[in-house]
Amino acid sequence: MGDSAALEETMKHYDVYQGCEAVKRGFSWPAFFFSWIWAISRRLWLQAIVIFVALLGMWVISTMLREQGSTLPAHLANLASIGVFVVAGVYGNRWRSAELARRGYILEVTKGLQGPVSEILSCTSCGAQYRTGDYRENAEVWYCSSCNNPLPKKS
Ligand SMILES: [Zn+2]
């Protein structure tokens, strides 16, 4: 019971990117289980390549060791690949947050140049004005950039 409560608590902590998506904070189980496949699905190319090469290297080393008849070092090489999965799980969400922040920044610049067609509304909590075009339509909740309270999607 304690574990599920802790998990629920962890799941409440998200980083929300304006116009992007919410990223869970803490350990990423999808990243742990699917490592480089997960990285590709999240468009984290560099991480995908590094993870893939590390796992391939570990597999080659353990295969070579096993062919030479040394089973214990071969097992250690396999164990090291589990270490790669743990690293992916621990850093997965941080990689995503960094990547989204980077892409979000580019998105804002592009919008500024084109001038989006959107409504200008006021935050019901602090009165700060915002453009509906700056937020993604299918995002569950929009947050005010001034006071962090949820924003209405329509006037
Ligand atoms: Zn506000």
Residues whose N, C-alpha, C, O or C-beta is under 5 A from the ligand:
A	BS01	ZN	C123 S125 C126 G127 A128 C144 S146 C147 N148
